[in-house]
Amino acid sequence: MGIKNRLLAIGISASLLISIPAIPGCAKKSGAKSVGKHDTLEVISKLKEKTEDEKYHLQGEIQFLDGENCLINSFHEEMRELVNALCDADMKYVDDWDPSKIEYPVYEFYLQALDSTVEDYSQMTEEEIKNVHFEWNAFWSNGYLITWTGDVLTCNIDMPKISKSFGEFFESKYAREMMFVYSRVNAYWNGKWNPENMMTLDDYLKKRYTENDWNIREAQGWSAKFKSLDEKKLTVTITNESVSELTYGNGGAHIVKKINGTWYYVPADPTIAHMAYTALGYILPEGQSVDLPLTYAPLPEGDYAVLVDLGTEGQGQFEYALAKFSV
């Protein structure tokens, strides 16, 4: 539409979504059928291979949840200890697990191995990146390991003991929000949404913004409407109907699900939770519209909406709109 948007701010997320190729594992598989990809043992073996290669830079994060408090820690070379412990553990795939078996404490970890000899990932194809960048998400609870691909395995490692080698854990405003696998598994498992483990839209908005004493209200002078959905992209259209200048960006949109007449916040799909994007802020002039493409993971049938939230920090005002759609 010939819209010239003015750049306001730039921020870059460093993580990439990578499918990790499989190689023979370092533990024996059982004959049980997993509901996930059934690739966890192979992935752990691949990660171990990279921890032993000096050209790879290792890094990770671990969140600790005791039911009330959530702490976080980042680590680097200590990743070897966790990978070695997983590789040496007695692990077997199971198919009779469900979220009711989760007990505290919960440890969720995100591991990365990056080839330090690569100077510019942006010049590489997706297939080339797969050979030099590996990442993996999972959480451990009550003797089980649950992964971002949906695998569940019995896992007899002593996570409380292992976690002590990572150094001091600290409080973080966003620690719990970064527990992508734990949050998603609790909300959606085996083809079923579990609203008792989800946050209502109202509670989500209050939690996110009232700590700043912002005024929360539905959109006034602008709108967000669903435009299209395909296998790769979900698009909404934002229209500035009467606001002199509307600030928008690709970071202020989330999926919500209607269950029994109530809207619930949908935790990010862990398979795209670490997808890289450049967080840009733009100005949309009055009377103009813009299409906002969003990272999308397939959703089961049902009624959904894209929650588009826009705020003006200087004015202490937060507004949101729901772009409703059905799958």
C-alpha positions in Angstrom: 0.0 0.0 0.0 3.0 2.3 -0.3 3.2 2.8 3.5 6.4 4.4 4.7 7.0 3.3 8.2 9.5 5.0 10.5 11.8 2.8 12.5 11.5 3.3 16.2 13.6 0.6 17.8 15.6 -2.5 17.0 16.2 -5.6 19.0 17.4 -9.0 17.9 16.6 -12.4 19.3 19.6 -14.7 18.8 17.8 -18.1 18.8 17.0 -20.1 15.7 14.5 -22.9 15.1 16.5 -25.9 14.0 15.5 -29.5 13.3 18.2 -31.7 14.7 19.3 -34.6 12.5 19.3 -38.0 14.2 22.3 -40.3 14.7 22.5 -43.5 16.8 21.8 -42.8 20.5 24.0 -43.4 23.5 21.3 -45.3 25.4 19.0 -48.2 24.4 15.5 -47.6 23.3 12.6 -49.6 24.7 9.9 -51.1 22.5 7.3 -48.6 23.8 5.7 -46.3 21.3 6.1 -42.6 22.0 3.5 -39.9 21.1 6.3 -37.6 20.1 9.0 -37.7 17.4 10.8 -40.5 19.1 14.1 -38.8 18.4 15.3 -37.8 21.9 18.1 -40.3 22.4 19.5 -39.5 19.0 19.4 -35.8 19.7 21.2 -36.2 23.0 23.9 -38.2 21.3 24.3 -35.5 18.7 24.6 -32.8 21.4 27.2 -34.9 23.2 29.2 -35.2 20.0 29.2 -31.4 19.8 30.2 -30.8 23.4 33.4 -32.8 22.6 34.2 -30.7 19.6 36.2 -27.6 20.6 35.0 -25.5 17.7 31.5 -25.6 19.1 30.3 -22.9 21.5 28.0 -24.3 24.2 25.4 -22.4 26.0 22.1 -23.0 27.7 19.5 -21.8 30.2 17.7 -23.7 33.0 14.6 -22.7 34.9 13.7 -24.1 38.3 10.1 -24.1 39.5 9.1 -25.2 42.9 5.4 -24.5 42.5 5.5 -20.9 43.6 8.9 -19.4 42.8 10.7 -19.7 39.5 14.4 -19.1 39.2 16.7 -19.0 36.2 20.3 -19.6 35.3 22.4 -19.4 32.2 25.4 -21.6 31.7 28.0 -22.5 29.1 30.7 -25.2 29.5 28.5 -26.7 32.3 26.3 -27.9 29.5 28.7 -30.8 29.1 27.8 -32.1 32.6 24.1 -32.1 31.9 24.4 -33.7 28.4 26.8 -36.4 29.9 24.3 -37.1 32.7 21.5 -37.5 30.2 23.6 -39.7 28.0 24.5 -42.0 30.9 21.0 -42.2 32.3 18.7 -45.1 32.0 16.0 -43.7 29.8 13.1 -45.5 28.1 10.2 -44.1 26.0 6.8 -44.3 27.6 3.3 -43.8 26.2 1.2 -43.8 29.3 2.3 -40.4 30.7 0.1 -37.3 31.1 0.5 -33.9 32.9 -1.1 -35.2 36.1 2.3 -37.0 36.7 4.1 -33.7 37.0 5.5 -33.0 40.5 7.6 -30.1 41.8 10.4 -29.3 41.5 10.4 -28.9 37.7 13.6 -28.2 35.8 13.3 -26.9 32.2 16.5 -26.5 30.1 17.3 -25.1 26.7 20.6 -26.2 25.2 22.5 -24.8 22.2 25.7 -25.8 20.4 26.9 -23.4 17.7 29.8 -23.7 15.4 32.1 -20.8 16.4 33.9 -20.8 13.0 30.7 -19.6 11.3 30.8 -15.8 11.0 27.5 -15.1 9.3 24.5 -17.5 9.6 22.4 -15.1 7.4 24.4 -16.2 4.3 23.6 -19.9 4.8 20.8 -22.0 3.6 18.5 -23.7 6.2 20.1 -27.1 5.4 23.6 -25.7 5.9 22.5 -24.2 9.3 21.3 -27.6 10.4 24.8 -28.9 10.3 26.3 -26.2 12.5 23.6 -25.1 14.9 21.8 -27.4 17.3 19.3 -26.7 20.0 17.0 -28.6 22.3 14.3 -27.9 24.9 12.9 -30.3 27.5 11.9 -30.4 31.2 12.4 -32.9 33.9 9.9 -33.7 36.7 9.3 -36.7 39.0 11.7 -39.0 37.1 10.4 -38.2 33.6 11.9 -36.2 30.8 9.4 -34.4 28.5 10.8 -32.8 25.3 9.7 -30.1 22.9 8.9 -32.7 20.3 6.5 -34.5 22.6 8.7 -37.4 23.6 8.3 -38.7 27.2 11.0 -40.9 28.7 11.7 -42.3 32.2 14.9 -40.6 33.3 16.7 -41.5 36.5 19.1 -38.6 36.8 19.4 -36.5 40.0 18.4 -33.1 38.6 18.6 -31.3 42.0 22.2 -32.5 42.4 23.2 -31.8 38.8 21.7 -28.3 38.9 24.1 -27.3 41.7 27.0 -27.4 39.3 25.5 -24.7 37.2 26.1 -21.9 39.7 23.7 -19.6 41.4 20.1 -19.3 40.2 18.5 -15.9 40.3 15.0 -14.3 40.1 13.8 -13.0 36.8 10.6 -11.4 35.7 10.4 -13.6 32.7 11.8 -16.9 34.0 8.4 -18.7 34.1 7.4 -17.4 30.7 10.5 -19.0 29.3 9.4 -22.5 30.4 8.0 -23.1 27.0 7.7 -26.9 27.1 6.3 -27.1 30.6 3.7 -24.4 29.9 2.6 -25.8 26.6 2.4 -29.4 27.9 0.2 -28.3 30.8 -2.1 -26.4 28.4 -2.3 -28.9 25.6 -1.6 -32.6 25.7 -2.6 -35.6 23.6 -5.0 -33.5 21.4 -6.8 -31.8 24.3 -6.7 -28.3 25.7 -6.7 -28.1 29.5 -8.2 -24.8 30.6 -7.6 -25.6 34.3 -3.9 -25.2 33.5 -4.2 -22.1 31.3 -4.4 -18.4 32.1 -7.6 -16.5 31.1 -7.1 -13.6 28.8 -8.1 -11.2 31.6 -5.6 -12.6 34.0 -2.9 -12.6 31.3 -3.5 -8.9 30.5 -3.5 -8.0 34.2 -0.3 -9.9 34.9 1.5 -8.4 31.9 0.6 -4.8 32.3 -0.9 -3.8 35.6 2.5 -4.1 37.3 3.4 -0.9 35.4 0.1 0.7 36.4 -0.9 0.9 32.8 -4.6 1.5 31.9 -5.9 -1.5 29.9 -8.7 -1.2 27.5 -9.9 -2.5 24.1 -8.7 -0.8 21.0 -10.0 2.7 20.4 -9.3 4.3 17.0 -7.7 1.3 15.5 -8.5 -2.4 14.7 -7.0 -5.7 14.0 -8.7 -8.2 11.8 -7.8 -11.7 10.7 -6.7 -11.9 7.0 -5.4 -15.3 6.2 -3.9 -18.6 7.4 -1.9 -21.2 5.6 0.6 -23.9 6.6 3.5 -21.3 6.9 2.0 -18.0 7.8 -0.8 -16.3 9.8 -1.6 -12.7 8.8 -3.7 -10.0 10.5 -4.4 -6.6 9.2 -4.0 -3.6 11.5 -5.9 -0.4 10.5 -5.3 3.0 12.0 -8.8 4.5 11.9 -8.5 7.7 13.8 -5.3 7.7 15.9 -2.8 10.3 14.8 0.1 7.9 15.0 -0.1 4.2 15.8 2.9 2.3 17.0 3.0 -1.4 16.1 5.5 -4.2 15.8 5.9 -8.0 15.2 6.4 -8.7 18.9 3.0 -7.7 20.2 0.8 -10.5 19.0 -0.2 -13.8 20.7 -2.7 -16.6 20.2 -5.8 -17.0 22.5 -8.3 -19.9 22.5 -12.0 -19.8 23.2 -13.0 -22.7 25.5 -16.5 -22.9 26.9 -17.1 -19.2 26.1 -13.9 -17.9 27.8 -10.8 -16.7 26.1 -7.5 -18.3 27.3 -3.9 -17.4 26.6 -2.2 -20.1 24.5 1.4 -20.7 25.6 3.9 -20.6 22.7 4.4 -23.7 20.8 7.9 -24.8 21.9 8.9 -25.8 18.4 8.8 -22.1 17.4 9.4 -20.5 20.8 13.0 -19.8 20.0 12.4 -18.7 16.4 14.5 -15.7 15.5 12.9 -12.4 14.7 13.9 -8.8 14.6 11.7 -6.8 17.0 11.0 -3.6 15.1 8.7 -0.8 16.1 6.9 1.2 13.3 4.6 4.1 13.0 1.3 3.6 11.1 -0.2 6.9 9.9 -3.9 7.7 10.4 -6.2 6.2 7.8 -3.8 3.5 6.6 -3.5 -0.3 7.1 -0.7 -2.8 7.2 -0.6 -6.6 7.1 1.3 -8.2 10.0 2.7 -11.7 9.3 3.1 -13.8 12.4 5.1 -16.9 13.2 2.6 -19.8 13.2 2.5 -23.4 14.4 -0.5 -25.6 13.4 -3.4 -25.5 15.7 -6.1 -28.1 16.4 -9.7 -27.3 15.3 -11.5 -24.6 17.3 -12.1 -20.9 17.7 -9.0 -18.7 18.1 -8.0 -15.1 17.9 -4.7 -13.2 17.5 -4.3 -10.9 20.5 -2.7 -7.8 19.1 -1.6 -5.5 22.0 -0.2 -2.1 21.6 1.0 0.3 24.3 2.4 3.8 24.7 4.6 3.7 27.6 4.9 7.4 27.9 1.2 7.7 28.3 0.8 4.6 30.5 -1.9 3.4 28.0 -2.3 -0.2 26.8 -4.8 -1.2 24.2 -5.6 -4.6 22.6 -7.8 -6.1 19.9 -8.8 -9.7 19.0 -8.5 -10.8 15.4 -10.8 -13.8 15.5 -10.6 -16.9 13.3 -11.5 -20.6 13.3 -9.5 -23.7 12.4 
